[in-house]
Amino acid sequence: MRVFVTGASGHIGSAVVPDLLQAGHQVVGLARNDAAAERIAARGAEVHRGDVFDPDTYLDAVAAADGVIHLAYDHSFTDMAAAAAEDLRVVRAMGERLAGTGKPLVATTGTLMLAMRAPGVLGLEEHTLPGGPRIDTENALVALAERGVRTSVVRLAPLVHSDLDHHGFAPTLIRVAREKGVAGYLGDGANRWPALNTRDAARIYRLALESAPGGTRLHGVESEGYAFREIAETIGRRLGVPTASIPADEAAAHFGFLGGLVGLDNPTSNEVTRKTLGWEPEHLGLIEDLEQDHYFVER
């Protein structure tokens, strides 16, 4: 297949592009600038210059492809509602161009939204929400299946980790612990966050592209989740700083933009995803990965 990939120069793209190429697919990666173009070319993919926020610069490439994987997203966390609205606009534009073709379109949301639906309840692929940031994108994708697009959505764990991860939530938590001199959690730290190795995530995207039925929701998690305190204790031990509970009213000051998320209890199942795709996580799990040196080399 000829696969058009947005976000091909980013963290997830750094594993998705090689995985697709190794499986025999051709890859066209969207690049907004020279640096992104160089990274995509170095990964062995063809470069298409354009801006993900300007669909007119790449919709012809979407139409020319046999399938699309949409990974790009505004992760600046300066205006999360605006970022989600922009992503919805992009997905709708892609869907309009692909309507009636039967081609696959794989895009991304997150498992944390399930914790907002029912905190502490094991999140299943079948669980849905009526609307909200990123949820609207997911629901729009699923609806496109009725218009002849073989859509699937990957709900990624908040911690997608590996040596390829330089700017995600794991490096952010490590940076905060280093700067504050304490690895923190909220309450007793029993709330759970799921995780997934970047390379295992890449295989989910490829398998979804190749075979997921239209309107499929998938969970990119390696297990139901890790107690946040265990994550903090591992980070604290590796940094040589203490681990402590942070008062809820100090969460924003301590964790920054993550302050509203670190207390969420987000246990998540991957049972349907494993059965649907014939997929199993194979790479290092989160705690084992946090024991590696790559996360603790200051950049």
MISERO-215548 format. One record per residue (C-alpha): residue in three letters; x, y, z. Coordinates in steps of 0.5 Angstrom, whole numbers, plus 500, padded with zeros to 3 digits. Layout:
% residues N
PT   residuo   east   north    up
PT       ALA      X       Y     Z
...
***
This chain:
% residues 299
PT   residuo   east   north    up
PT       MET    500     500   500
PT       ARG    502     507   499
PT       VAL    501     510   506
PT       PHE    500     518   507
PT       VAL    503     519   514
PT       THR    502     526   518
PT       GLY    506     527   524
PT       ALA    512     522   521
PT       SER    517     526   523
PT       GLY    515     526   531
PT       HIS    515     521   536
PT       ILE    510     516   534
PT       GLY    512     517   527
PT       SER    519     515   529
PT       ALA    517     508   530
PT       VAL    511     508   525
PT       VAL    515     510   519
PT       PRO    520     504   519
PT       ASP    515     499   521
PT       LEU    511     501   515
PT       LEU    517     500   511
PT       GLN    519     494   514
PT       ALA    512     491   512
PT       GLY    513     493   505
PT       HIS    509     499   505
PT       GLN    511     505   501
PT       VAL    511     512   506
PT       VAL    509     519   504
PT       GLY    511     523   510
PT       LEU    508     530   511
PT       ALA    513     535   513
PT       ARG    512     543   515
PT       ASN    519     545   515
PT       ASP    526     543   513
PT       ALA    528     540   519
PT       ALA    522     535   519
PT       ALA    523     533   512
PT       GLU    530     531   513
PT       ARG    528     527   519
PT       ILE    522     523   514
PT       ALA    527     522   509
PT       ALA    532     519   514
PT       ARG    527     514   516
PT       GLY    527     512   509
PT       ALA    520     515   507
PT       GLU    518     520   501
PT       VAL    517     527   503
PT       HIS    511     531   502
PT       ARG    511     539   504
PT       GLY    505     542   507
PT       ASP    502     544   514
PT       VAL    497     539   517
PT       PHE    493     545   519
PT       ASP    492     547   512
PT       PRO    489     541   509
PT       ASP    489     544   502
PT       THR    497     543   502
PT       TYR    496     535   502
PT       LEU    489     533   501
PT       ASP    491     531   494
PT       ALA    496     527   497
PT       VAL    491     524   501
PT       ALA    487     522   495
PT       ALA    493     519   492
PT       ALA    494     514   498
PT       ASP    492     507   499
PT       GLY    491     509   506
PT       VAL    492     515   511
PT       ILE    495     515   518
PT       HIS    494     521   522
PT       LEU    499     522   528
PT       ALA    500     530   528
PT       TYR    497     534   533
PT       ASP    499     540   537
PT       HIS    502     538   543
PT       SER    504     545   546
PT       PHE    499     545   551
PT       THR    498     552   551
PT       ASP    490     552   549
PT       MET    488     544   549
PT       ALA    481     546   547
PT       ALA    483     549   540
PT       ALA    488     544   539
PT       ALA    483     539   539
PT       ALA    478     543   535
PT       GLU    484     544   530
PT       ASP    485     536   530
PT       LEU    477     535   529
PT       ARG    477     540   523
PT       VAL    483     536   520
PT       VAL    480     529   520
PT       ARG    473     532   517
PT       ALA    477     534   511
PT       MET    481     528   510
PT       GLY    474     524   511
PT       GLU    471     528   506
PT       ARG    476     527   501
PT       LEU    476     519   502
PT       ALA    469     518   503
PT       GLY    466     513   498
PT       THR    473     510   497
PT       GLY    473     504   502
PT       LYS    480     506   504
PT       PRO    483     506   511
PT       LEU    484     512   515
PT       VAL    487     511   522
PT       ALA    487     517   527
PT       THR    489     518   535
PT       THR    485     520   541
PT       GLY    487     518   548
PT       THR    485     513   554
PT       LEU    485     519   559
PT       MET    478     521   556
PT       LEU    475     515   559
PT       ALA    478     517   566
PT       MET    473     523   565
PT       ARG    467     518   563
PT       ALA    468     514   569
PT       PRO    474     515   574
PT       GLY    477     508   576
PT       VAL    472     504   572
PT       LEU    476     499   567
PT       GLY    476     502   560
PT       LEU    473     498   555
PT       GLU    474     499   547
PT       GLU    466     499   547
PT       HIS    466     505   552
PT       THR    464     512   548
PT       LEU    463     519   550
PT       PRO    457     523   547
PT       GLY    462     529   546
PT       GLY    468     534   548
PT       PRO    475     535   546
PT       ARG    478     529   542
PT       ILE    472     525   543
PT       ASP    469     529   538
PT       THR    474     527   533
PT       GLU    474     520   535
PT       ASN    466     520   534
PT       ALA    467     523   527
PT       LEU    472     518   525
PT       VAL    467     512   527
PT       ALA    461     516   523
PT       LEU    466     516   517
PT       ALA    465     509   517
PT       GLU    458     510   514
PT       ARG    461     514   509
PT       GLY    465     509   506
PT       VAL    472     510   509
PT       ARG    475     504   513
PT       THR    476     509   519
PT       SER    479     506   526
PT       VAL    482     510   532
PT       VAL    487     509   537
PT       ARG    486     511   544
PT       LEU    494     512   546
PT       ALA    496     511   553
PT       PRO    498     517   556
PT       LEU    505     514   557
PT       VAL    508     512   550
PT       HIS    515     511   552
PT       SER    522     508   549
PT       ASP    528     511   547
PT       LEU    525     515   542
PT       ASP    521     519   547
PT       HIS    524     525   548
PT       HIS    518     530   549
PT       GLY    512     526   552
PT       PHE    509     525   559
PT       ALA    515     521   562
PT       PRO    520     526   560
PT       THR    516     531   563
PT       LEU    515     528   569
PT       ILE    522     526   570
PT       ARG    524     534   568
PT       VAL    519     536   574
PT       ALA    522     531   579
PT       ARG    529     534   577
PT       GLU    527     541   578
PT       LYS    523     540   584
PT       GLY    527     535   587
PT       VAL    522     531   589
PT       ALA    518     525   585
PT       GLY    511     527   586
PT       TYR    504     524   586
PT       LEU    497     526   589
PT       GLY    493     523   595
PT       ASP    496     515   596
PT       GLY    498     515   589
PT       ALA    494     509   587
PT       ASN    491     512   581
PT       ARG    493     508   575
PT       TRP    496     510   568
PT       PRO    497     506   563
PT       ALA    503     506   558
PT       LEU    505     503   552
PT       ASN    512     502   548
PT       THR    513     506   542
PT       ARG    514     500   538
PT       ASP    508     497   540
PT       ALA    504     503   538
PT       ALA    507     503   531
PT       ARG    505     496   530
PT       ILE    498     497   532
PT       TYR    497     503   527
PT       ARG    500     499   522
PT       LEU    495     493   523
PT       ALA    489     498   524
PT       LEU    491     500   517
PT       GLU    492     493   514
PT       SER    486     490   517
PT       ALA    481     494   522
PT       PRO    474     494   520
PT       GLY    471     501   519
PT       GLY    469     504   526
PT       THR    474     501   530
PT       ARG    476     503   537
PT       LEU    483     501   539
PT       HIS    487     501   546
PT       GLY    494     502   545
PT       VAL    496     500   552
PT       GLU    501     494   555
PT       SER    497     493   561
PT       GLU    491     496   565
PT       GLY    496     501   568
PT       TYR    501     502   573
PT       ALA    500     506   580
PT       PHE    502     513   579
PT       ARG    506     512   586
PT       GLU    510     506   583
PT       ILE    512     511   577
PT       ALA    514     516   581
PT       GLU    518     512   586
PT       THR    522     509   580
PT       ILE    523     516   577
PT       GLY    525     518   584
PT       ARG    530     513   585
PT       ARG    533     513   579
PT       LEU    534     521   580
PT       GLY    536     520   587
PT       VAL    530     525   590
PT       PRO    525     523   595
PT       THR    518     521   593
PT       ALA    512     525   596
PT       SER    505     526   596
PT       ILE    503     533   593
PT       PRO    497     536   596
PT       ALA    491     537   591
PT       ASP    491     544   591
PT       GLU    499     545   589
PT       ALA    498     540   583
PT       ALA    498     545   578
PT       ALA    504     549   581
PT       HIS    508     542   582
PT       PHE    506     539   575
PT       GLY    505     545   571
PT       PHE    500     543   565
PT       LEU    500     536   568
PT       GLY    497     538   574
PT       GLY    489     536   572
PT       LEU    491     530   569
PT       VAL    496     526   574
PT       GLY    490     524   579
PT       LEU    486     521   574
PT       ASP    485     514   575
PT       ASN    485     511   568
PT       PRO    485     503   568
PT       THR    484     501   561
PT       SER    483     494   557
PT       ASN    486     492   551
PT       GLU    483     485   550
PT       VAL    479     487   544
PT       THR    485     490   541
PT       ARG    489     484   542
PT       LYS    483     480   539
PT       THR    482     484   533
PT       LEU    489     485   531
PT       GLY    492     479   533
PT       TRP    497     484   537
PT       GLU    501     483   543
PT       PRO    506     488   546
PT       GLU    513     485   545
PT       HIS    517     491   548
PT       LEU    520     493   554
PT       GLY    514     495   559
PT       LEU    514     502   563
PT       ILE    517     500   569
PT       GLU    523     496   566
PT       ASP    524     502   561
PT       LEU    524     507   566
PT       GLU    530     503   569
PT       GLN    534     504   563
PT       ASP    539     510   562
PT       HIS    536     513   556
PT       TYR    531     517   560
PT       PHE    536     520   565
PT       VAL    541     523   560
PT       GLU    540     531   561
PT       ARG    539     534   554
***
